[in-house]
Amino acid sequence: MTVLFKPRWLALHAFTVFVVVSCASLAWWQFVRADAGNGRSFGYALQWPAMGVFGLCVWAWLCRDGIRAARDGEPEEDFELEPVAVRRAPVPVVDPAQDPELAAYNAMLTRLAEKDAQ
Protein backbone atom coordinates (compact mmCIF):
# COMPACT_ATOMS: atom_id res chain seq x y z
CA MET A 1 0.00 0.00 0.00
CA THR A 2 2.97 2.31 0.54
CA VAL A 3 3.59 2.23 -3.19
CA LEU A 4 0.70 4.69 -3.58
CA PHE A 5 2.57 7.33 -1.56
CA LYS A 6 5.57 7.65 -3.86
CA PRO A 7 5.97 11.03 -5.60
CA ARG A 8 4.77 9.73 -8.95
CA TRP A 9 1.62 8.32 -7.40
CA LEU A 10 1.00 11.48 -5.37
CA ALA A 11 1.13 13.44 -8.62
CA LEU A 12 -1.42 11.02 -10.12
CA HIS A 13 -3.70 11.45 -7.09
CA ALA A 14 -3.46 15.24 -7.33
CA PHE A 15 -4.20 15.13 -11.06
CA THR A 16 -7.21 12.90 -10.43
CA VAL A 17 -8.57 15.33 -7.85
CA PHE A 18 -8.02 18.18 -10.32
CA VAL A 19 -9.87 16.30 -13.08
CA VAL A 20 -12.83 15.38 -10.86
CA VAL A 21 -13.17 18.90 -9.42
CA SER A 22 -12.87 20.42 -12.90
CA CYS A 23 -15.49 18.09 -14.34
CA ALA A 24 -17.85 18.81 -11.45
CA SER A 25 -17.48 22.57 -11.82
CA LEU A 26 -17.91 22.37 -15.60
CA ALA A 27 -21.03 20.24 -15.13
CA TRP A 28 -22.45 22.82 -12.73
CA TRP A 29 -21.63 25.63 -15.16
CA GLN A 30 -23.38 23.79 -18.00
CA PHE A 31 -26.37 23.08 -15.79
CA VAL A 32 -26.68 26.79 -14.93
CA ARG A 33 -26.49 27.64 -18.63
CA ALA A 34 -29.11 25.00 -19.43
CA ASP A 35 -31.36 26.34 -16.70
CA ALA A 36 -31.06 29.80 -18.28
CA GLY A 37 -32.53 28.49 -21.52
CA ASN A 38 -29.61 27.02 -23.46
CA GLY A 39 -31.00 23.60 -24.41
CA ARG A 40 -27.75 22.19 -25.75
CA SER A 41 -26.11 22.60 -22.35
CA PHE A 42 -28.28 19.84 -20.84
CA GLY A 43 -26.26 17.29 -22.81
CA TYR A 44 -23.00 18.79 -21.67
CA ALA A 45 -24.27 18.91 -18.09
CA LEU A 46 -24.55 15.11 -18.31
CA GLN A 47 -21.29 14.55 -20.18
CA TRP A 48 -19.00 16.28 -17.67
CA PRO A 49 -19.94 14.03 -14.74
CA ALA A 50 -19.46 11.03 -17.01
CA MET A 51 -15.94 12.24 -17.80
CA GLY A 52 -15.26 12.68 -14.08
CA VAL A 53 -16.47 9.15 -13.34
CA PHE A 54 -14.29 7.85 -16.18
CA GLY A 55 -11.28 9.62 -14.64
CA LEU A 56 -12.03 8.03 -11.27
CA CYS A 57 -12.33 4.60 -12.87
CA VAL A 58 -8.96 4.97 -14.62
CA TRP A 59 -7.39 6.16 -11.35
CA ALA A 60 -8.82 3.15 -9.46
CA TRP A 61 -7.62 0.80 -12.18
CA LEU A 62 -4.08 2.23 -12.04
CA CYS A 63 -4.04 2.07 -8.23
CA ARG A 64 -5.23 -1.53 -8.29
CA ASP A 65 -2.51 -2.50 -10.76
CA GLY A 66 0.14 -0.66 -8.73
CA ILE A 67 -0.87 -2.45 -5.54
CA ARG A 68 -0.93 -5.82 -7.29
CA ALA A 69 2.50 -5.23 -8.79
CA ALA A 70 3.92 -4.27 -5.38
CA ARG A 71 2.26 -7.24 -3.67
CA ASP A 72 3.52 -9.74 -6.25
CA GLY A 73 7.04 -8.38 -5.95
CA GLU A 74 7.19 -7.08 -9.48
CA PRO A 75 9.23 -3.91 -9.89
CA GLU A 76 7.27 -0.88 -11.04
CA GLU A 77 9.51 -0.15 -13.97
CA ASP A 78 12.15 -2.73 -14.68
CA PHE A 79 12.57 -2.77 -18.38
CA GLU A 80 14.95 -1.32 -20.88
CA LEU A 81 14.16 -0.49 -24.44
CA GLU A 82 16.40 -2.29 -26.84
CA PRO A 83 17.54 -0.50 -29.97
CA VAL A 84 15.81 -1.63 -33.11
CA ALA A 85 17.58 -1.84 -36.43
CA VAL A 86 15.95 0.28 -39.09
CA ARG A 87 16.05 -1.09 -42.59
CA ARG A 88 16.19 1.53 -45.27
CA ALA A 89 14.49 0.80 -48.55
CA PRO A 90 16.31 1.90 -51.69
CA VAL A 91 14.82 4.84 -53.52
CA PRO A 92 13.59 3.76 -56.93
CA VAL A 93 15.02 5.53 -59.96
CA VAL A 94 12.40 7.14 -62.18
CA ASP A 95 12.91 8.16 -65.75
CA PRO A 96 12.58 11.99 -65.76
CA ALA A 97 10.94 11.82 -69.17
CA GLN A 98 8.02 9.90 -67.65
CA ASP A 99 6.97 12.35 -64.98
CA PRO A 100 9.10 15.40 -64.21
CA GLU A 101 7.28 16.18 -60.92
CA LEU A 102 7.74 12.64 -59.68
CA ALA A 103 11.40 12.69 -60.71
CA ALA A 104 11.95 15.96 -58.81
CA TYR A 105 10.22 14.55 -55.75
CA ASN A 106 12.29 11.37 -55.88
CA ALA A 107 15.47 13.39 -56.33
CA MET A 108 14.56 15.37 -53.21
CA LEU A 109 13.94 12.12 -51.32
CA THR A 110 17.31 10.80 -52.49
CA ARG A 111 19.07 13.94 -51.26
CA LEU A 112 17.30 13.67 -47.90
CA ALA A 113 18.20 9.98 -47.59
CA GLU A 114 21.86 10.72 -48.37
CA LYS A 115 21.89 13.59 -45.89
CA ASP A 116 20.26 11.36 -43.25
CA ALA A 117 22.83 8.61 -43.86
CA GLN A 118 25.74 10.97 -43.10
VENHU-V993991 format. One record per pair of residues at least 24 apart in sequence whose C-alpha atoms are under 10 Angstrom apart, sorted by the first residue. I is the first residue (numbers start at 0). GAP is how many residues later the second one is. Records with the same first field share a line. If there is no record, write none. Layout:
# VENHU-V993991
I->GAP ; GAP
This chain:
# VENHU-V993991
0->62 ; 63 ; 65 ; 66 ; 67 ; 69 ; 70
1->65 ; 68
2->60 ; 63 ; 64 ; 66 ; 67 ; 68 ; 73
3->59 ; 60 ; 62 ; 63 ; 66
8->53 ; 54 ; 57
11->47 ; 50 ; 51
12->43 ; 46 ; 50
14->40 ; 44
15->36 ; 39 ; 40 ; 42 ; 43 ; 44
16->35 ; 38 ; 39 ; 42
17->34
18->32 ; 33 ; 34 ; 36 ; 37
19->28 ; 29 ; 31 ; 32 ; 33 ; 34 ; 35 ; 36
20->28 ; 31
21->26 ; 27 ; 30
22->24 ; 25 ; 26 ; 27 ; 28 ; 29 ; 30 ; 32
23->24 ; 25 ; 26 ; 27 ; 28 ; 29
24->24
26->24 ; 25
87->25 ; 29
88->24
